[in-house]
Amino acid sequence: MRVLVTGGTGYLGSAVVRALARRDDDVVVLTRRPPEVPLALPSGKVAHVTGDIRDRDAVARAARGADAILHLAALVSVWRPRVRDFDDVNVTGLRNVIDACRTQRIGRLIYTSSFLALPPAGQREPIRANDYQRTKVDARAVALAAARDGAPIVMVYPGVVYGPGAATEGNLVGRLVGDHVAGRLPGVIGASRLWSFSYIGDVVTAHVAALTRAQAGDEFVVGGENAPQIRLFEIVRERLGLALPRRIPSALAYAAGALEEARARLTGRPPLLTRGVVTIFDQDWPLDGQPAAERLGYQITPLAEGMRTVVGSDPGQNGV
């Protein structure tokens, strides 16, 4: 199978590319620039095509000859000086991929959305706390409309993806734990709020399986273990002996976010915290991942087991 992967150099995307290569698929990765370090792949063929997801013609060229597209590209950030960047990447980018599927009669499109495009616990409608979340909500509406119009699209909603690897924007848990271990984490906002922690291996399996097991219009909530945020740091304490981080009251964090946003507007430098992030962290986001796991054929990895790959299996070993 020839598969186009957008976002294939990111935290989740690169893991998906490796999994496809292990299946001996021919993989095309659309990327704005070739990676400095090529992926170490055991088998399969991977070609990098330079182009921007915002460029309709570039997407069409990259999709030529593909049997399927895995669309993982997204602007994952808490702030940009140009707000329209989120719309251009997260919404227009999806439209470009859908258009390529239609015009080239590509039989399957797997679109990676986010749990943040869904309503938090206790609410019937999604919230739009920041521009990332707003555009993921908007993009979901585009995907659902395309499905109704007959596009061969399947939607995947991972929880908080975590596991081994670089502490990038796409690996929030790795960043939080790494900062905590290094003594840089000032505290936790919404420590008792429930999140659904989805191990990266499970999320990758779900994406690959959706290529053949899903039907057009399917939506898969790829949730993991639901646990309070503080549980991450309890596991770190158990393994490394570190004290728990302090809990930051939401009102204090919200005020700090407002000040940081004002500073960012004056300086053009990214804020360390925003009010939107505080609003998101102050919600419960549990997910039921069991239906997706049963249909796509994998077991949900328990959080304590998955975290061994993040902090190491021995108290003296740090895998961050």
BAFI-3210 file (N, C-alpha, C; in Angstrom, 3 decimals, decimal comma, padded with zeros to 6 digits):
// residues 320
n [1|2|3|4|5|6|7|8|9|10|11|12|13|14|15|16|17|18|19|20|21|22|23|24|25|26|27|28|29|30|31|32|33|34|35|36|37|38|39|40|41|42|43|44|45|46|47|48|49|50|51|52|53|54|55|56|57|58|59|60|61|62|63|64|65|66|67|68|69|70|71|72|73|74|75|76|77|78|79|80|81|82|83|84|85|86|87|88|89|90|91|92|93|94|95|96|97|98|99|100|101|102|103|104|105|106|107|108|109|110|111|112|113|114|115|116|117|118|119|120|121|122|123|124|125|126|127|128|129|130|131|132|133|134|135|136|137|138|139|140|141|142|143|144|145|146|147|148|149|150|151|152|153|154|155|156|157|158|159|160|161|162|163|164|165|166|167|168|169|170|171|172|173|174|175|176|177|178|179|180|181|182|183|184|185|186|187|188|189|190|191|192|193|194|195|196|197|198|199|200|201|202|203|204|205|206|207|208|209|210|211|212|213|214|215|216|217|218|219|220|221|222|223|224|225|226|227|228|229|230|231|232|233|234|235|236|237|238|239|240|241|242|243|244|245|246|247|248|249|250|251|252|253|254|255|256|257|258|259|260|261|262|263|264|265|266|267|268|269|270|271|272|273|274|275|276|277|278|279|280|281|282|283|284|285|286|287|288|289|290|291|292|293|294|295|296|297|298|299|300|301|302|303|304|305|306|307|308|309|310|311|312|313|314|315|316|317|318|319|320]
n.u [000,845|000,498|001,073|000,320|001,625|000,907|002,434|004,359|006,853|006,564|005,975|003,985|003,469|005,928|006,252|004,081|004,857|007,103|005,824|004,255|006,282|007,371|005,402|005,973|004,930|004,789|005,783|005,008|006,106|004,894|006,509|007,646|010,340|013,119|013,916|016,592|017,831|017,465|014,727|015,214|014,654|013,362|012,383|010,542|009,659|010,448|009,714|010,513|008,688|008,919|006,898|004,050|001,377|-000,575|-000,619|-002,469|-001,855|000,631|-000,054|-001,702|000,169|001,859|000,089|-000,308|-000,863|-001,272|-002,734|-003,944|-004,366|-002,855|-003,617|-001,977|-000,864|-000,636|-000,954|000,281|000,164|000,283|000,087|000,370|001,779|000,450|-002,723|-004,178|-002,595|-003,226|-005,755|-005,074|-003,370|-004,656|-007,333|-007,652|-005,613|-006,671|-008,879|-007,516|-006,368|-008,661|-009,698|-007,705|-008,071|-010,627|-010,386|-008,445|-009,439|-008,792|-008,860|-009,040|-008,984|-007,462|-008,033|-006,424|-007,676|-008,361|-008,777|-009,533|-011,247|-013,641|-016,478|-015,787|-016,051|-019,344|-020,364|-022,201|-021,392|-018,418|-015,620|-013,896|-011,228|-008,666|-006,769|-005,739|-007,460|-009,909|-009,646|-009,343|-011,851|-013,340|-012,210|-013,041|-015,754|-015,596|-014,576|-016,673|-018,716|-017,619|-017,621|-020,375|-020,868|-019,822|-017,055|-014,172|-013,521|-012,081|-012,221|-010,022|-009,593|-007,274|-006,355|-004,416|-001,426|001,318|004,611|007,816|010,460|011,237|010,751|008,536|006,172|004,135|004,333|003,291|003,252|005,848|007,229|006,238|006,988|009,738|010,463|009,753|011,483|013,870|013,620|012,335|009,628|007,022|004,648|001,430|-001,465|-004,869|-004,646|-006,186|-007,931|-009,424|-007,768|-007,309|-004,975|-003,162|-001,264|001,517|002,122|-000,323|-001,907|-000,653|-001,064|-003,846|-004,160|-002,896|-004,389|-006,867|-006,702|-007,494|-009,522|-011,572|-014,609|-015,800|-016,581|-016,475|-015,798|-013,262|-012,560|-009,672|-008,898|-007,041|-005,941|-007,972|-007,164|-006,308|-004,375|-002,270|-001,510|000,482|002,775|002,816|003,550|006,117|007,240|007,126|008,977|011,319|011,631|011,067|009,614|006,134|004,928|003,892|000,469|-001,152|-003,425|-006,344|-007,378|-005,192|-003,423|-004,827|-004,775|-002,022|-001,720|-003,078|-001,372|000,934|000,046|-000,342|002,301|003,340|002,022|003,210|005,943|006,153|007,111|006,626|004,099|004,528|002,384|-001,133|-004,484|-006,265|-005,031|-005,148|-007,922|-008,470|-006,961|-008,382|-010,590|-012,382|-011,393|-012,157|-012,119|-013,703|-012,053|-012,385|-014,280|-013,006|-010,561|-011,407|-012,538|-010,382|-008,408|-006,468|-004,876|-005,532|-002,963|-001,978|-001,543|000,578|002,255|002,881|004,203|006,641|008,314|008,786|009,912|011,676|012,316|013,537|014,227|016,610|016,982|016,469|014,343|013,723]
n.v [-001,196|002,220|005,032|008,291|010,408|013,102|015,468|013,716|013,906|014,597|014,007|011,921|011,354|010,466|008,055|006,656|006,511|004,826|002,478|001,895|001,441|-000,872|-002,602|-002,879|-001,041|001,444|004,611|008,012|011,058|014,157|017,132|020,252|020,700|018,573|015,985|016,446|014,260|011,189|008,836|005,808|002,922|-000,359|-001,685|-001,396|001,506|004,898|008,087|011,500|014,329|017,632|020,230|022,288|021,965|023,855|024,539|023,909|022,782|021,589|019,596|018,048|017,135|015,578|013,586|012,094|009,034|007,699|005,247|005,666|008,200|009,437|011,851|013,748|016,181|019,241|022,430|022,643|024,408|026,846|029,493|031,979|034,755|035,505|034,851|033,656|031,640|029,220|028,613|028,360|026,119|024,052|023,942|024,792|023,176|020,584|020,740|020,858|018,303|016,665|017,522|016,580|013,842|013,527|014,465|012,774|010,319|008,750|006,065|006,004|008,038|008,892|010,892|012,652|013,966|015,572|015,086|017,455|018,553|017,591|017,696|018,669|016,790|016,722|018,712|019,654|020,723|021,428|023,360|026,481|027,342|028,243|029,172|026,926|024,866|025,919|025,804|023,080|022,195|023,455|022,170|019,563|019,839|020,331|017,843|016,094|017,069|016,486|013,698|013,225|014,010|011,967|011,549|009,462|009,361|008,831|009,432|010,078|010,355|010,937|010,612|012,242|011,942|009,926|008,731|007,206|009,326|012,502|015,551|017,262|019,654|017,939|015,993|016,235|015,097|014,086|016,532|017,796|015,954|015,842|018,507|018,518|016,620|017,922|020,062|022,327|022,729|024,730|024,036|022,331|022,779|022,321|019,775|017,648|017,101|014,971|013,240|011,576|009,275|008,297|005,752|005,931|003,765|002,405|004,330|004,565|001,949|002,041|003,938|002,659|000,293|001,351|001,867|-000,424|-001,643|000,091|001,902|004,259|007,396|006,584|007,217|007,231|007,139|007,273|006,691|006,390|005,243|006,703|009,214|011,347|014,321|014,569|012,007|011,255|012,331|011,106|008,561|009,130|009,849|007,369|005,935|007,464|008,794|011,485|014,450|015,396|017,826|021,218|022,287|024,499|027,052|027,573|030,167|031,812|030,948|031,721|034,497|034,870|033,933|035,904|038,097|037,125|036,938|039,628|040,511|039,060|040,235|042,730|042,217|040,272|037,792|034,334|033,526|032,201|031,028|030,851|032,183|030,548|028,011|027,515|027,351|025,009|023,117|023,134|021,546|018,405|015,624|012,866|009,815|007,195|004,645|001,985|000,905|001,638|000,287|-002,381|-002,630|-001,996|-003,669|-003,805|-003,700|-001,567|000,271|000,239|003,139|003,210|001,242|002,211|004,547|003,669|003,696|006,330|007,369|005,387|002,056|001,560|003,016|004,483|005,039|007,203|007,810|010,084]
n.w [000,000|-000,794|001,053|001,968|004,399|006,366|008,542|009,348|010,535|013,128|016,698|017,157|014,447|013,304|014,604|013,574|010,888|011,100|011,902|009,655|007,813|008,867|008,130|005,547|003,784|001,185|001,881|001,822|002,960|003,657|004,084|005,379|005,321|004,654|007,062|009,417|010,546|009,223|009,527|011,315|009,799|009,626|007,390|004,289|002,306|002,392|001,388|001,322|000,663|-000,186|000,913|001,765|004,016|003,790|001,190|-001,505|-004,037|-003,557|-001,730|-003,363|-005,265|-003,644|-002,916|-005,155|-006,681|-004,295|-002,117|000,259|002,782|005,676|007,787|009,843|010,323|012,075|013,643|016,640|019,360|021,984|021,449|018,950|017,241|014,929|014,564|012,540|011,536|012,819|011,739|009,042|008,957|010,505|009,674|006,893|005,892|006,337|004,612|002,167|002,055|002,009|-000,437|-002,180|-001,865|-002,979|-005,672|-006,695|-006,244|-003,969|-001,729|001,108|003,958|006,858|009,502|011,991|014,768|017,822|021,346|022,402|020,622|021,277|023,560|026,970|030,078|031,380|029,780|026,848|024,486|022,554|023,802|023,215|024,027|023,356|020,406|019,128|020,068|019,211|016,397|015,994|016,742|014,718|012,497|012,925|012,381|009,638|008,795|009,524|007,890|005,397|005,521|005,509|002,933|001,505|001,471|001,928|004,766|007,957|011,382|014,056|017,484|019,622|023,126|025,662|024,333|025,131|026,021|025,247|023,951|022,320|024,156|022,962|021,502|020,854|022,757|025,530|028,116|028,371|028,374|030,717|032,723|032,293|032,886|035,573|036,708|036,227|037,899|037,002|036,864|037,856|039,111|039,205|037,332|037,888|039,127|040,112|038,116|035,675|033,103|029,954|029,321|026,659|025,470|023,285|021,594|021,457|020,191|017,727|016,731|016,480|014,414|012,213|012,017|011,392|008,705|007,389|008,876|009,432|008,574|006,158|007,534|010,166|013,636|015,972|019,294|020,796|023,569|026,658|029,830|032,263|034,466|037,277|036,733|038,550|039,018|037,238|038,382|040,801|040,004|039,089|041,534|042,851|041,375|041,109|043,460|043,857|045,246|045,146|042,761|043,523|043,869|041,791|042,283|040,285|039,859|040,466|038,482|036,207|036,369|036,133|033,540|032,075|032,488|031,221|028,584|027,990|028,136|025,985|023,834|023,833|023,475|021,530|022,047|022,867|025,293|028,606|029,758|029,202|029,422|028,115|028,178|030,921|031,279|029,803|031,252|033,558|033,308|033,173|031,255|030,573|028,652|026,792|025,714|025,108|023,144|020,680|020,976|020,941|018,370|016,728|017,503|019,752|023,016|025,753|027,151|030,514|032,613|034,529|033,531|030,939|031,654|032,518|030,346|030,108|032,475|033,217|034,399|036,779|040,006|039,966|037,318|034,672|032,129|030,750]
ca.u [000,000|001,213|000,394|000,836|001,501|001,224|002,848|005,111|008,099|006,221|006,103|003,123|003,586|007,128|005,991|003,186|005,667|007,901|004,928|003,903|007,464|007,504|004,438|006,491|004,213|005,521|005,316|005,410|005,943|004,867|007,179|008,102|011,772|013,558|014,470|018,051|018,234|016,454|014,193|015,819|013,538|013,792|011,956|009,634|010,242|009,950|010,172|010,117|008,316|008,878|005,687|003,348|-000,006|-001,428|-000,521|-003,347|-001,166|001,683|-000,719|-002,145|001,345|002,323|-000,910|-000,419|-000,567|-001,486|-003,934|-004,542|-003,686|-002,948|-003,427|-001,634|-000,271|-001,410|-000,205|000,036|000,846|-000,637|000,036|001,110|001,481|-000,530|-003,756|-004,648|-001,773|-003,953|-006,792|-004,459|-002,824|-005,556|-008,603|-007,392|-004,827|-007,591|-009,644|-006,641|-006,231|-009,948|-009,788|-006,822|-008,731|-011,757|-009,992|-007,612|-010,174|-008,050|-009,904|-009,132|-008,357|-007,510|-007,772|-006,132|-008,209|-007,880|-009,834|-009,953|-012,335|-014,853|-016,859|-015,278|-017,052|-020,402|-020,814|-022,745|-020,738|-016,981|-015,238|-012,901|-010,461|-007,564|-006,901|-005,544|-008,697|-010,941|-009,502|-009,600|-013,312|-013,774|-011,776|-013,926|-016,982|-015,268|-014,455|-018,001|-019,435|-017,050|-018,117|-021,765|-020,854|-019,304|-015,601|-013,779|-012,754|-012,212|-011,713|-009,384|-009,459|-006,435|-006,272|-003,091|-000,479|002,551|005,503|009,215|010,720|011,592|009,740|008,119|004,797|003,250|004,585|003,083|003,642|007,309|007,689|005,920|007,814|011,122|010,639|009,671|012,734|014,947|013,364|011,877|008,169|006,581|003,511|000,440|-002,784|-005,905|-004,001|-007,174|-008,775|-009,209|-007,336|-007,205|-003,586|-003,124|000,119|001,780|002,027|-001,743|-002,416|-000,101|-001,793|-005,179|-004,064|-002,573|-005,523|-007,987|-006,547|-008,169|-010,636|-012,601|-015,500|-015,902|-017,473|-016,239|-015,069|-012,638|-012,001|-008,550|-008,551|-006,254|-006,401|-008,421|-006,531|-006,007|-003,046|-001,259|-001,078|001,767|003,866|002,860|004,352|007,500|007,678|007,333|010,127|012,524|011,722|010,906|008,397|005,109|004,928|002,817|-000,756|-001,357|-004,853|-006,724|-007,530|-003,848|-002,878|-005,552|-004,226|-000,674|-001,881|-003,435|-000,155|001,827|-000,496|-000,040|003,736|003,557|001,566|004,167|007,279|006,127|007,686|005,544|003,832|004,776|001,081|-002,247|-005,764|-006,861|-004,436|-005,699|-009,305|-008,418|-006,460|-009,340|-011,734|-012,172|-011,401|-012,103|-012,547|-013,931|-011,296|-012,569|-014,861|-011,986|-009,587|-012,009|-012,711|-009,108|-007,587|-005,322|-005,155|-005,174|-001,817|-002,162|-000,685|001,813|003,117|003,385|005,108|007,983|009,122|009,044|010,797|012,553|011,726|014,225|014,279|017,824|017,060|015,564|014,221|013,261]
ca.v [000,000|003,489|005,873|009,631|010,824|014,490|015,516|012,486|014,130|014,957|012,970|010,798|011,037|009,671|006,692|006,040|006,214|003,632|001,325|001,591|000,868|-002,259|-003,394|-002,885|-000,108|002,568|005,778|009,353|012,011|015,563|017,901|021,563|020,581|017,207|015,852|016,445|012,884|010,295|007,808|004,477|002,073|-001,722|-002,160|-000,458|002,631|006,189|009,217|012,802|015,294|018,963|020,975|022,839|021,493|024,988|024,696|022,905|022,084|020,747|018,416|017,224|016,460|014,546|012,513|011,397|007,600|007,133|004,452|006,183|009,334|009,619|013,289|014,058|017,520|020,230|023,427|022,387|025,477|027,603|030,910|032,463|036,178|035,568|033,880|032,976|030,452|028,045|028,317|027,941|024,768|023,047|023,868|024,782|021,984|019,449|020,914|020,502|016,848|016,134|017,812|015,649|012,531|013,528|014,629|011,652|009,084|007,977|005,291|006,079|009,172|008,846|012,236|012,710|015,150|015,715|015,034|018,823|018,884|017,016|018,415|018,150|016,103|017,556|019,719|019,069|021,332|021,689|024,719|027,074|028,102|028,917|029,062|025,531|024,128|026,462|025,319|021,638|022,076|023,817|021,134|018,409|020,135|020,120|016,405|015,488|017,464|015,717|012,332|013,224|014,183|010,767|011,418|008,225|009,863|008,208|010,396|009,487|011,341|010,421|011,351|012,850|010,937|009,946|007,591|007,604|010,232|013,895|016,337|018,282|020,127|016,786|015,058|017,069|014,376|014,089|017,866|018,039|015,092|016,285|019,737|018,183|015,947|018,914|021,117|023,538|022,792|025,518|023,402|021,695|023,416|021,297|018,498|016,599|016,931|013,714|013,225|010,230|009,159|007,304|005,358|006,169|002,513|002,137|005,309|004,164|000,756|002,465|004,579|001,682|-000,616|002,066|001,809|-001,596|-002,118|001,116|002,264|005,704|008,055|006,117|008,049|006,403|007,841|006,428|007,067|005,456|005,196|007,985|009,424|012,758|014,733|014,369|010,606|011,198|012,687|010,036|007,485|009,606|009,739|005,950|005,384|008,271|009,328|012,935|014,951|015,849|019,272|021,904|022,519|025,929|027,365|028,006|031,621|032,386|030,623|032,516|035,855|034,815|033,798|037,213|038,903|036,591|037,313|041,046|040,598|038,538|041,232|043,833|041,794|039,314|036,514|033,460|033,536|030,948|030,503|031,654|031,899|029,407|026,785|027,315|026,887|023,607|022,292|023,166|020,724|016,957|015,122|011,399|009,236|005,756|004,116|000,547|000,548|001,737|-000,789|-003,646|-002,648|-001,863|-004,818|-003,623|-003,566|-000,263|000,165|000,953|004,309|002,886|000,474|003,093|005,549|003,097|004,103|007,761|007,654|004,269|001,013|001,507|004,331|005,208|005,196|008,241|007,689|011,332]
ca.w [000,000|-000,820|002,030|002,236|005,798|006,676|009,950|009,587|011,268|014,499|017,723|016,791|013,031|013,009|015,090|012,586|009,706|011,386|011,915|008,269|007,167|009,327|007,361|004,181|002,929|000,608|002,638|001,389|004,052|003,250|005,124|004,920|005,066|004,941|008,413|009,503|010,834|008,650|010,406|011,230|009,420|009,379|006,081|003,652|001,604|002,854|000,602|001,854|-000,360|000,412|000,604|002,912|004,086|003,439|-000,264|-002,117|-005,129|-002,978|-001,173|-004,492|-005,839|-002,716|-002,842|-006,434|-006,636|-002,952|-001,842|001,496|003,413|007,121|007,969|011,233|010,430|012,826|014,407|018,059|020,085|022,839|021,057|017,789|017,040|013,850|014,921|011,337|011,288|013,282|010,753|007,788|009,072|011,071|008,940|005,457|005,602|006,222|003,371|001,059|002,023|001,550|-001,860|-002,887|-001,855|-003,909|-007,063|-007,107|-005,915|-002,970|-001,073|002,563|004,631|008,325|010,015|013,422|015,429|019,196|022,359|022,671|019,700|021,859|024,788|028,249|030,896|031,918|028,822|025,636|023,331|022,742|024,177|022,319|025,014|022,665|018,952|018,746|020,314|018,331|015,025|015,971|016,736|013,378|011,561|013,095|011,637|008,228|008,577|009,596|006,681|004,291|005,646|005,047|001,483|000,878|001,512|002,614|005,895|009,273|012,346|015,229|018,558|020,716|024,372|025,840|023,846|025,920|025,820|025,089|022,837|022,611|024,863|022,016|021,688|020,742|023,856|026,714|029,331|028,412|028,750|032,123|033,577|032,152|033,663|036,994|037,086|036,175|038,864|036,317|036,835|039,014|039,763|038,325|037,286|037,736|039,453|040,373|036,938|034,956|031,711|029,389|028,886|025,591|025,192|021,881|020,840|021,216|019,232|016,438|016,300|016,063|013,105|011,173|011,875|010,767|007,258|006,831|009,695|009,617|007,483|005,949|008,491|011,529|014,577|017,002|020,453|021,209|024,928|027,447|031,218|032,808|035,776|037,549|036,269|039,587|038,991|036,534|039,287|041,802|039,414|039,125|042,934|043,146|040,651|041,259|044,801|043,881|045,865|044,219|042,526|044,220|043,110|041,552|042,178|038,938|039,810|040,395|037,165|035,212|036,453|035,564|032,097|031,536|032,478|030,197|027,277|027,804|027,836|024,634|022,864|023,809|023,070|020,431|022,495|023,332|026,743|029,319|030,141|028,708|030,077|027,435|028,718|032,269|031,105|029,366|032,344|034,663|032,918|033,147|029,879|030,483|027,380|026,772|024,590|024,917|021,840|019,630|021,170|020,508|016,915|016,030|017,848|020,636|024,436|026,308|028,054|031,789|032,741|035,260|032,626|029,900|032,215|032,672|029,197|030,236|033,618|033,498|035,233|038,060|040,633|039,606|035,871|034,173|030,694|030,154]
c.u [000,880|000,426|001,100|000,583|001,854|001,536|003,710|006,449|007,840|006,326|005,273|003,342|004,791|006,967|005,054|003,964|006,496|007,037|004,519|005,071|007,669|006,527|004,859|005,639|005,195|004,941|005,881|005,102|005,991|005,449|007,663|009,599|012,181|014,138|015,987|018,591|017,156|015,983|014,943|014,697|014,025|013,436|011,054|010,385|009,616|010,566|009,663|009,878|008,182|007,627|005,001|001,893|-000,981|-001,499|-001,311|-002,629|-000,072|001,091|-001,151|-000,974|001,819|001,387|-000,974|000,008|-000,810|-002,768|-004,675|-003,721|-003,925|-002,609|-003,245|-001,100|-001,202|-000,447|-000,609|000,843|-000,186|-000,801|000,853|000,798|000,468|-001,556|-004,178|-003,817|-002,498|-005,023|-006,176|-003,968|-003,913|-006,868|-008,365|-006,563|-005,695|-008,408|-008,806|-006,483|-007,520|-010,100|-008,908|-007,439|-009,842|-011,295|-009,175|-008,217|-009,363|-009,049|-010,031|-008,362|-008,567|-007,105|-007,583|-006,627|-007,587|-009,056|-010,351|-011,011|-013,677|-015,230|-016,155|-016,408|-018,064|-020,908|-021,260|-022,062|-019,245|-016,752|-014,134|-011,977|-009,258|-007,672|-006,601|-006,851|-009,819|-010,852|-009,636|-011,101|-013,843|-013,408|-012,633|-015,234|-016,764|-015,212|-015,817|-018,829|-018,926|-017,532|-019,559|-021,854|-020,215|-017,799|-015,222|-012,978|-013,108|-011,543|-011,203|-009,156|-008,592|-006,626|-004,925|-002,054|000,820|003,363|006,930|009,366|010,975|010,429|009,341|006,709|003,818|003,406|004,508|003,560|005,161|007,865|007,442|006,833|009,279|011,403|010,616|010,975|013,884|014,742|012,866|010,355|007,673|005,427|002,556|-000,881|-003,831|-005,409|-004,989|-008,095|-008,404|-008,791|-007,273|-005,833|-003,448|-001,674|000,368|001,696|000,593|-002,300|-001,909|-000,849|-003,178|-005,139|-003,837|-003,748|-006,698|-007,891|-007,357|-009,415|-011,800|-013,456|-015,551|-016,936|-017,288|-015,497|-014,557|-012,041|-010,926|-008,059|-007,704|-006,821|-006,796|-007,878|-006,349|-004,585|-001,953|-000,742|000,247|002,924|003,935|003,682|005,824|008,053|007,981|008,623|011,424|012,670|011,576|009,601|007,406|005,247|003,776|001,629|-000,971|-002,854|-005,196|-006,844|-006,175|-003,245|-003,534|-005,019|-002,819|-000,737|-002,217|-002,204|000,807|001,342|-000,200|001,437|004,019|003,126|002,564|005,503|007,300|006,728|006,589|005,345|004,153|003,475|000,019|-003,514|-006,459|-006,330|-005,007|-007,127|-009,341|-007,991|-007,441|-010,650|-011,373|-012,332|-011,315|-012,626|-012,785|-013,252|-011,565|-013,228|-013,854|-010,979|-010,139|-012,133|-011,380|-008,064|-006,345|-005,805|-004,723|-004,061|-002,099|-001,138|000,632|002,790|003,717|004,397|006,498|008,891|009,462|010,064|011,744|011,932|012,383|014,290|015,518|017,965|016,031|015,520|013,793|014,309]
c.v [001,246|004,479|007,218|009,960|012,294|014,571|014,331|012,664|014,527|013,773|011,740|010,384|010,181|008,240|005,951|005,650|004,951|002,377|000,923|000,945|-000,576|-003,175|-003,530|-002,052|000,876|003,848|007,048|010,313|013,422|016,398|019,219|021,569|019,141|017,119|015,824|015,044|011,962|009,260|006,497|003,475|000,672|-002,219|-001,100|000,689|003,923|007,272|010,500|013,761|016,658|019,703|021,398|022,398|022,600|025,214|023,576|022,105|021,163|019,468|017,481|016,474|015,329|013,348|011,679|009,926|006,946|006,309|004,982|007,367|009,265|011,084|013,601|015,466|018,467|021,239|023,260|023,409|026,201|029,039|031,120|033,944|036,394|034,464|033,052|031,744|029,178|027,638|027,755|026,498|023,755|022,890|023,803|023,571|020,751|019,551|020,504|018,996|016,200|016,347|016,865|014,262|012,468|013,553|013,455|010,295|008,156|007,344|005,420|007,281|009,015|010,227|012,188|014,030|015,230|015,564|016,434|019,312|018,368|017,799|017,844|017,504|017,102|018,631|019,042|019,588|021,498|023,126|025,187|027,969|028,811|028,618|027,659|024,762|024,614|025,866|023,802|021,358|022,379|022,729|019,874|018,619|019,935|018,625|015,723|015,833|016,687|014,275|012,231|013,343|012,998|010,629|010,179|008,507|009,112|009,144|009,693|010,598|010,750|011,250|012,063|011,791|011,062|008,704|008,072|008,571|011,649|014,630|017,533|018,761|018,967|015,770|015,819|016,384|014,354|015,436|018,128|017,236|015,523|017,548|019,451|017,543|016,946|020,061|022,410|023,712|023,567|024,880|022,852|022,437|022,313|019,898|017,354|016,345|015,660|013,969|011,776|010,106|007,981|006,996|005,408|004,896|002,151|003,064|004,985|002,951|001,117|003,091|003,558|000,736|000,050|002,064|000,667|-002,022|-001,145|001,275|003,777|006,289|007,619|007,175|007,152|007,282|006,936|006,914|006,000|005,363|006,605|008,136|010,914|013,095|014,418|012,946|010,444|011,376|011,736|008,864|007,873|009,493|008,290|005,427|006,139|008,900|010,830|013,318|015,392|017,349|019,931|022,118|024,028|026,197|027,947|029,520|032,312|032,149|031,476|033,950|035,901|034,699|035,125|038,126|038,441|036,951|038,784|041,234|040,138|039,544|042,381|043,430|040,907|037,969|035,658|033,540|032,184|030,258|031,412|031,287|030,710|028,090|026,485|026,784|025,419|022,706|022,225|022,457|019,255|016,474|013,590|010,934|007,743|005,187|002,657|000,190|000,610|000,602|-002,120|-003,718|-002,657|-002,859|-004,554|-003,522|-002,177|-000,441|000,917|002,078|003,975|002,118|001,369|004,099|004,990|003,513|005,588|008,033|006,515|003,306|000,893|002,909|005,150|005,469|006,204|008,177|008,966|011,870]
c.w [000,000|000,034|002,132|003,698|005,886|008,171|010,324|010,254|012,720|015,441|017,382|015,346|012,705|013,494|014,139|011,340|009,930|011,363|010,502|007,539|007,591|008,604|005,900|003,240|002,297|001,213|002,021|002,529|003,475|004,378|004,550|004,641|005,395|006,349|008,393|009,758|010,266|009,666|010,206|011,000|009,078|007,989|005,471|003,004|002,112|001,993|001,239|000,697|000,308|-000,047|001,885|002,877|003,696|001,933|-000,938|-003,200|-004,603|-002,386|-002,297|-005,111|-004,947|-002,689|-004,107|-006,296|-005,293|-002,911|-000,623|001,978|004,914|007,391|009,448|011,404|011,164|013,427|015,867|018,854|020,945|022,368|019,794|017,626|015,922|014,077|013,720|011,005|011,703|012,267|009,472|007,842|009,456|010,313|007,437|005,057|005,450|004,941|002,163|000,926|001,525|000,046|-002,675|-002,948|-002,901|-005,358|-007,573|-006,745|-004,999|-002,013|000,426|003,082|006,126|008,833|011,527|013,981|016,827|020,146|022,669|021,678|020,199|023,117|026,018|029,033|031,440|030,990|027,533|024,380|023,609|023,200|023,235|023,140|024,409|021,177|018,447|018,905|019,389|016,929|014,930|016,016|015,334|012,365|011,706|012,339|010,138|007,919|008,578|008,358|005,475|004,324|005,154|003,530|000,759|000,839|002,321|003,882|007,177|010,272|013,606|016,251|019,675|021,983|024,452|025,483|024,636|025,620|025,688|023,920|023,292|023,254|023,998|022,350|021,641|021,846|025,174|027,980|029,469|028,840|030,234|033,046|033,491|032,944|035,161|037,476|037,139|037,160|038,247|036,353|038,050|039,772|038,729|038,460|037,076|038,067|039,644|039,179|036,180|033,521|031,251|028,743|027,924|025,228|023,691|021,044|020,516|020,139|017,826|015,892|015,788|014,668|011,987|010,936|011,174|009,247|006,650|007,606|009,795|008,372|007,367|006,902|009,919|012,339|015,696|018,095|021,044|022,573|025,594|028,845|031,664|034,231|035,998|037,111|037,289|039,609|038,263|037,511|040,480|041,289|039,395|040,545|043,281|042,531|040,919|042,631|044,902|044,574|044,793|043,969|043,280|043,284|043,003|041,438|040,806|038,831|039,700|039,012|036,078|035,190|035,846|034,043|031,437|031,450|031,390|028,792|026,978|027,453|026,412|023,569|022,738|023,201|021,834|020,784|023,107|024,842|027,353|029,695|029,544|029,477|029,427|027,952|030,103|032,174|030,703|030,519|033,508|034,294|033,105|031,704|029,839|029,129|027,563|025,532|024,284|023,589|020,698|019,746|020,676|018,996|016,172|016,514|018,664|022,076|024,905|027,341|029,359|031,946|033,449|034,383|031,554|030,415|032,483|031,523|029,244|031,328|033,944|034,475|036,592|038,650|040,247|038,127|035,411|032,663|030,018|029,187]
res [m|r|v|l|v|t|g|g|t|g|y|l|g|s|a|v|v|r|a|l|a|r|r|d|d|d|v|v|v|l|t|r|r|p|p|e|v|p|l|a|l|p|s|g|k|v|a|h|v|t|g|d|i|r|d|r|d|a|v|a|r|a|a|r|g|a|d|a|i|l|h|l|a|a|l|v|s|v|w|r|p|r|v|r|d|f|d|d|v|n|v|t|g|l|r|n|v|i|d|a|c|r|t|q|r|i|g|r|l|i|y|t|s|s|f|l|a|l|p|p|a|g|q|r|e|p|i|r|a|n|d|y|q|r|t|k|v|d|a|r|a|v|a|l|a|a|a|r|d|g|a|p|i|v|m|v|y|p|g|v|v|y|g|p|g|a|a|t|e|g|n|l|v|g|r|l|v|g|d|h|v|a|g|r|l|p|g|v|i|g|a|s|r|l|w|s|f|s|y|i|g|d|v|v|t|a|h|v|a|a|l|t|r|a|q|a|g|d|e|f|v|v|g|g|e|n|a|p|q|i|r|l|f|e|i|v|r|e|r|l|g|l|a|l|p|r|r|i|p|s|a|l|a|y|a|a|g|a|l|e|e|a|r|a|r|l|t|g|r|p|p|l|l|t|r|g|v|v|t|i|f|d|q|d|w|p|l|d|g|q|p|a|a|e|r|l|g|y|q|i|t|p|l|a|e|g|m|r|t|v|v|g|s|d|p|g|q|n|g|v]
***
